[in-house]
Amino acid sequence: MSTPVIDLALGKNPKDTRVVVAMSGGVDSSTAAALVREAGYDVVGMTMQLYDQGEPSPGQKTCCAGKDIFDARRVADQLGFPHYVLNYESRFKDQVMDDFADTYLRGETPIPCVRCNQTVKFKDMLGQAKELGADALVTGHYVRRVQGAAGSELHRAADASKDQSYFLFATTGAQLDFLRFPLGGMDKAETRAHATRLGLAVADKPESMDICFVPDGNYARIVERLRPEAHDPGDIVDQAGTVLGRHDGIIHFTVGQRKGIGIGGMGDPLYVLRLEPETRRVVVGPKAALGRESLNVHEVNWLGDGPLRAKVHRVEVKIRSMFKPVAATLFGTGDDTAAVTFDAPQNGVAPGQACVFYQGDRVLGGGWIAR
């Protein structure tokens, strides 16, 4: 396999260019580090210690656990560059875990990986990289940074099946100027092939799939531990308010959910239509009632050309990470708020999830779906 051309476009000779690589201990970030090292850059590895410091449990597929820190250091030692571990446990709890729990309590469905990128990784870690005199922060994300006429642009990865742009919508223009994504033009098979070519011990390591602080996938248990009141029971009602059953906490539900509602034998399948945290009610109904023609978003990070406010933009939007983009009209209602109208009604619009805006492969930004 040939050696790829890695040019980080920093305007300096690679040997005189220091880059910090965010290393999770997985194959993607390890390969990104190895490739920029192979290209002659002055590499420093950084790994965040966020939550679990011990050995992963059987079947656990998370990042930033104790074993992952060991793997990241092993790759750095193998390739001969320094590696530092940043203890961000307190910041992570305050900025990501607490937000995760509080979002559930508001009857919304959170995306902690976005908050982690938005706060700990691309704010705290990026700042630490600059303090070390780095010219760029490199990550193993499958996304592309393109230099446009008006500055740095965020684009979807070449491999649509691995694209992570949905989780990076909150990356600001200033952060994009400092970030580099050397894997954005590759697919996963190519990444693993380079890891094998370079002799990395993590070449065959499974991908991280779970949220790092929820290794067993039991979100409710974590929320209950952080916010004991999350277990308060309430009613399951139909659209007319008729009580159909009881539940043991709205944190067990999300908009669009069909399975696990606990009121079988009611005829046609029922779906969660909305959550009412004030009354602790879960409102259910037929699938036809899920359709939404529009939504509002807040905390918008705008990466498009020109202002967001009072402008109409034709876009495609994703309202969940695995959701196929659909055509919509975006209207800026403020500096960081907007309204989205779908060309056709969409099911499963869940408050707390992200709505990300695209024009072709370019990411124009995104925001959080409001209740």
C-alpha positions as CSV (number, residue, x, y, z in Angstrom):
1,M,0.0,0.0,0.0
2,S,1.4,3.4,-1.0
3,T,2.2,6.2,1.5
4,P,-0.5,8.9,1.4
5,V,0.3,12.5,0.9
6,I,-0.5,14.3,4.2
7,D,-0.4,18.0,3.8
8,L,-2.0,19.9,6.7
9,A,-1.7,23.2,4.8
10,L,0.0,25.1,7.6
11,G,2.5,27.0,5.5
12,K,5.6,25.6,7.2
13,N,8.0,22.8,6.7
14,P,6.5,19.7,8.5
15,K,9.6,19.2,10.6
16,D,9.1,22.8,11.9
17,T,5.4,22.4,12.5
18,R,4.1,21.1,15.8
19,V,0.7,19.4,15.8
20,V,-1.1,17.9,18.8
21,V,-3.1,14.8,18.0
22,A,-6.2,14.0,20.1
23,M,-5.7,10.3,20.8
24,S,-8.6,8.2,22.1
25,G,-6.7,4.9,21.9
26,G,-8.7,3.7,19.0
27,V,-7.6,2.8,15.4
28,D,-8.8,6.1,13.9
29,S,-7.0,8.6,16.1
30,S,-3.9,6.3,16.3
31,T,-3.7,6.1,12.5
32,A,-4.2,9.9,12.2
33,A,-1.2,10.3,14.5
34,A,0.9,7.8,12.7
35,L,0.2,9.4,9.3
36,V,1.1,12.9,10.3
37,R,4.2,11.5,12.1
38,E,5.1,9.7,8.9
39,A,4.7,12.9,6.9
40,G,7.4,14.5,9.1
41,Y,5.4,16.7,11.5
42,D,6.5,17.3,15.1
43,V,3.7,15.3,16.8
44,V,2.5,15.5,20.4
45,G,-0.2,13.0,21.5
46,M,-2.9,14.0,24.0
47,T,-5.5,11.7,25.6
48,M,-8.4,12.9,27.8
49,Q,-9.2,11.0,30.9
50,L,-12.9,11.5,31.2
51,Y,-14.6,8.8,33.3
52,D,-13.6,5.2,33.5
53,Q,-10.0,4.6,34.6
54,G,-10.3,0.9,34.9
55,E,-10.3,-2.1,32.5
56,P,-13.3,-2.2,30.2
57,S,-16.0,-4.8,30.9
58,P,-16.5,-7.7,28.4
59,G,-18.1,-6.4,25.3
60,Q,-17.6,-2.7,26.2
61,K,-16.9,-0.5,23.2
62,T,-16.3,3.0,24.6
63,C,-13.5,5.5,24.3
64,C,-11.3,7.2,26.9
65,A,-11.4,4.3,29.3
66,G,-8.3,3.0,31.1
67,K,-7.4,0.5,28.5
68,D,-7.7,3.2,25.8
69,I,-5.3,5.5,27.5
70,F,-2.8,2.6,27.7
71,D,-3.3,1.9,23.9
72,A,-2.8,5.6,23.0
73,R,0.4,5.7,25.0
74,R,1.6,2.5,23.5
75,V,1.2,3.9,20.0
76,A,3.0,7.2,20.9
77,D,5.9,5.2,22.4
78,Q,6.0,3.0,19.3
79,L,6.2,6.0,17.0
80,G,8.5,8.0,19.2
81,F,6.6,11.1,20.2
82,P,5.5,12.5,23.6
83,H,2.1,11.7,25.0
84,Y,0.2,13.5,27.7
85,V,-2.9,12.5,29.6
86,L,-5.3,15.3,30.5
87,N,-7.4,14.7,33.6
88,Y,-10.7,16.2,32.6
89,E,-13.0,14.1,34.8
90,S,-14.3,17.1,36.7
91,R,-14.9,19.2,33.6
92,F,-16.5,16.3,31.8
93,K,-18.9,15.7,34.7
94,D,-19.9,19.4,34.8
95,Q,-20.1,20.0,31.1
96,V,-21.3,16.7,29.7
97,M,-22.6,14.2,32.3
98,D,-24.7,16.8,34.2
99,D,-26.0,18.2,31.0
100,F,-26.9,14.7,29.9
101,A,-29.0,14.1,33.0
102,D,-30.6,17.5,33.1
103,T,-31.6,17.2,29.4
104,Y,-33.4,13.9,30.2
105,L,-35.2,15.6,33.1
106,R,-36.5,18.3,30.7
107,G,-38.2,15.6,28.7
108,E,-35.6,15.8,25.9
109,T,-33.1,13.3,24.3
110,P,-29.5,14.4,24.7
111,I,-26.4,13.8,22.5
112,P,-23.5,13.8,25.0
113,C,-20.9,13.2,22.3
114,V,-21.7,16.6,20.7
115,R,-21.4,18.3,24.0
116,C,-18.1,16.6,24.6
117,N,-16.8,17.9,21.2
118,Q,-18.3,21.3,21.9
119,T,-16.8,21.8,25.3
120,V,-14.0,19.5,26.6
121,K,-12.4,18.5,23.3
122,F,-12.6,21.5,21.0
123,K,-12.5,24.1,23.8
124,D,-10.4,22.8,26.7
125,M,-8.1,20.4,24.7
126,L,-7.7,22.8,21.9
127,G,-6.7,25.5,24.3
128,Q,-4.1,23.1,25.8
129,A,-2.7,22.4,22.4
130,K,-2.2,26.1,21.7
131,E,-0.4,26.4,25.1
132,L,2.0,23.8,23.9
133,G,2.8,25.9,20.9
134,A,1.0,23.7,18.4
135,D,0.0,25.0,15.0
136,A,-2.9,22.6,14.7
137,L,-5.0,20.0,16.6
138,V,-5.4,16.8,14.6
139,T,-8.3,14.4,15.2
140,G,-9.3,11.0,13.7
141,H,-12.8,12.2,12.8
142,Y,-14.3,11.3,9.5
143,V,-15.1,14.8,8.3
144,R,-13.3,17.2,5.9
145,R,-12.1,20.8,6.4
146,V,-12.2,22.8,3.2
147,Q,-10.7,26.2,2.6
148,G,-13.5,28.2,1.0
149,A,-13.6,31.8,-0.3
150,A,-14.7,33.1,3.0
151,G,-12.6,30.9,5.3
152,S,-12.6,27.4,6.7
153,E,-15.6,25.2,5.9
154,L,-16.8,21.9,7.4
155,H,-17.7,19.2,4.8
156,R,-19.0,15.7,5.1
157,A,-16.5,12.9,4.9
158,A,-15.8,11.1,1.6
159,D,-17.1,7.9,3.1
160,A,-20.8,8.6,3.7
161,S,-21.1,5.5,5.9
162,K,-18.5,6.9,8.3
163,D,-19.3,10.6,8.1
164,Q,-19.3,12.2,11.6
165,S,-20.2,15.8,10.6
166,Y,-23.6,15.5,12.5
167,F,-21.6,15.3,15.8
168,L,-19.4,18.2,14.9
169,F,-22.0,20.8,13.9
170,A,-21.1,23.0,16.9
171,T,-17.5,23.4,15.8
172,T,-16.9,27.2,15.3
173,G,-15.1,28.8,12.4
174,A,-12.2,29.8,14.6
175,Q,-11.9,26.2,15.8
176,L,-12.0,24.9,12.2
177,D,-9.0,27.2,11.4
178,F,-7.0,25.3,14.0
179,L,-8.3,21.8,13.3
180,R,-7.2,19.2,10.8
181,F,-8.9,15.9,9.9
182,P,-6.5,13.7,7.8
183,L,-8.9,10.7,7.6
184,G,-11.7,12.7,6.1
185,G,-10.9,11.5,2.6
186,M,-10.6,7.9,3.5
187,D,-12.9,5.0,4.2
188,K,-12.6,2.7,7.3
189,A,-10.9,-0.1,5.3
190,E,-8.2,2.3,4.1
191,T,-7.6,3.5,7.6
192,R,-7.2,0.0,8.9
193,A,-4.9,-0.9,6.0
194,H,-2.7,2.1,6.9
195,A,-2.7,1.0,10.6
196,T,-1.6,-2.5,9.5
197,R,1.0,-1.1,7.1
198,L,2.4,1.1,9.9
199,G,2.4,-1.8,12.4
200,L,0.1,-0.3,14.9
201,A,-1.0,-2.6,17.7
202,V,-4.5,-1.2,17.5
203,A,-5.0,-2.0,13.8
204,D,-7.7,-4.6,14.6
205,K,-9.2,-3.0,17.6
206,P,-13.0,-2.8,17.5
207,E,-14.7,0.5,17.1
208,S,-16.0,2.5,20.1
209,M,-19.8,2.4,20.0
210,D,-21.2,3.2,23.4
211,I,-21.2,6.5,25.3
212,C,-18.1,6.4,27.4
213,F,-19.9,6.8,30.8
214,V,-22.7,4.4,29.8
215,P,-20.7,1.3,29.0
216,D,-23.7,-1.1,29.4
217,G,-26.0,1.1,27.4
218,N,-28.3,1.7,30.4
219,Y,-28.8,5.4,30.2
220,A,-31.6,5.5,32.8
221,R,-29.4,4.0,35.5
222,I,-26.8,6.8,35.0
223,V,-29.4,9.5,35.0
224,E,-31.0,8.1,38.2
225,R,-27.6,8.1,39.9
226,L,-27.0,11.7,39.0
227,R,-30.6,12.9,39.5
228,P,-32.5,10.6,41.9
229,E,-35.8,12.4,41.2
230,A,-35.6,11.1,37.6
231,H,-37.3,7.9,38.7
232,D,-40.6,9.7,39.7
233,P,-43.5,7.8,38.2
234,G,-46.3,9.3,36.1
235,D,-49.1,8.5,33.7
236,I,-49.1,7.3,30.1
237,V,-51.9,9.1,28.3
238,D,-53.4,9.3,24.9
239,Q,-53.9,12.6,22.9
240,A,-57.2,13.3,24.7
241,G,-55.5,12.8,28.1
242,T,-57.1,9.5,28.9
243,V,-54.8,7.5,31.2
244,L,-53.7,4.2,29.6
245,G,-51.1,3.1,32.1
246,R,-48.3,4.1,34.4
247,H,-44.5,4.5,34.0
248,D,-41.6,4.7,36.4
249,G,-39.8,7.8,34.9
250,I,-40.0,9.8,31.7
251,I,-36.2,9.2,31.3
252,H,-37.2,5.8,29.9
253,F,-38.9,7.3,26.8
254,T,-38.0,9.4,23.7
255,V,-40.2,10.8,21.0
256,G,-40.9,8.3,18.3
257,Q,-40.4,5.3,20.5
258,R,-42.6,2.3,19.9
259,K,-41.2,-0.6,21.8
260,G,-41.0,-0.8,25.6
261,I,-43.9,1.6,26.3
262,G,-45.6,-1.0,28.5
263,I,-49.2,-0.7,27.3
264,G,-49.5,-3.6,24.8
265,G,-52.8,-4.9,23.6
266,M,-54.2,-1.5,22.7
267,G,-54.9,-2.3,19.0
268,D,-52.8,-0.4,16.5
269,P,-49.2,0.3,17.6
270,L,-48.7,3.3,19.8
271,Y,-45.7,5.7,19.6
272,V,-44.4,8.3,22.1
273,L,-45.6,11.7,20.7
274,R,-44.2,13.9,23.4
275,L,-43.0,14.1,27.0
276,E,-44.4,16.5,29.6
277,P,-41.9,16.8,32.4
278,E,-44.0,19.3,34.4
279,T,-46.8,16.7,34.8
280,R,-44.6,13.6,34.3
281,R,-46.9,12.5,31.5
282,V,-45.9,10.4,28.5
283,V,-48.3,11.2,25.6
284,V,-48.7,8.4,23.1
285,G,-50.7,8.0,19.8
286,P,-50.7,6.5,16.3
287,K,-47.7,6.8,14.0
288,A,-49.7,9.3,11.8
289,A,-49.6,11.7,14.8
290,L,-45.8,11.8,14.8
291,G,-45.5,13.9,11.7
292,R,-44.1,17.4,12.1
293,E,-44.0,20.1,9.4
294,S,-41.5,22.3,11.2
295,L,-39.3,22.8,14.3
296,N,-37.4,25.5,16.1
297,V,-33.7,25.3,17.0
298,H,-31.7,27.2,19.5
299,E,-28.0,27.6,20.3
300,V,-27.4,27.6,16.6
301,N,-23.8,27.5,15.4
302,W,-23.8,29.1,12.0
303,L,-21.0,28.2,9.5
304,G,-22.7,29.5,6.4
305,D,-21.7,32.5,4.3
306,G,-23.3,35.8,5.5
307,P,-25.6,36.2,8.4
308,L,-28.2,33.7,9.7
309,R,-30.6,36.3,11.1
310,A,-33.7,37.1,8.9
311,K,-32.4,35.1,5.9
312,V,-34.1,32.2,4.1
313,H,-31.8,29.3,3.2
314,R,-32.7,26.2,1.1
315,V,-31.0,23.3,2.9
316,E,-31.1,19.6,3.7
317,V,-31.3,18.8,7.4
318,K,-30.6,15.8,9.6
319,I,-32.6,15.5,12.8
320,R,-30.9,12.4,14.1
321,S,-27.4,11.0,13.5
322,M,-28.7,8.0,11.4
323,F,-31.4,10.1,9.7
324,K,-31.3,10.6,6.0
325,P,-31.0,14.3,5.1
326,V,-34.3,15.8,3.9
327,A,-35.1,19.0,2.0
328,A,-36.2,22.0,4.1
329,T,-36.3,25.7,4.4
330,L,-34.2,27.4,7.1
331,F,-35.1,30.9,8.4
332,G,-32.9,32.7,10.9
333,T,-35.1,34.1,13.6
334,G,-32.2,35.5,15.6
335,D,-28.4,35.4,15.9
336,D,-28.5,31.9,17.3
337,T,-32.1,30.7,16.7
338,A,-33.8,29.5,13.6
339,A,-37.0,27.9,12.3
340,V,-36.9,24.9,10.0
341,T,-39.9,23.9,7.7
342,F,-39.7,20.5,6.0
343,D,-40.8,20.0,2.4
344,A,-42.6,16.9,3.7
345,P,-43.7,16.1,7.3
346,Q,-41.1,14.2,9.3
347,N,-41.6,11.6,12.1
348,G,-39.5,11.4,15.3
349,V,-38.6,15.0,15.8
350,A,-37.2,14.7,19.3
351,P,-36.4,17.8,21.5
352,G,-32.8,17.8,22.7
353,Q,-31.5,16.1,19.5
354,A,-29.5,18.2,17.0
355,C,-30.8,19.5,13.7
356,V,-27.9,19.9,11.3
357,F,-28.0,22.0,8.1
358,Y,-26.3,20.9,4.8
359,Q,-25.9,22.3,1.3
360,G,-24.5,19.4,-0.7
361,D,-21.5,18.1,1.3
362,R,-21.0,21.4,3.2
363,V,-22.2,21.7,6.8
364,L,-23.8,25.1,7.3
365,G,-24.1,24.5,11.1
366,G,-26.9,23.3,13.3
367,G,-28.7,23.7,16.6
368,W,-30.6,21.9,19.3
369,I,-34.3,21.0,18.6
370,A,-36.5,23.0,21.0
371,R,-39.6,21.6,22.8
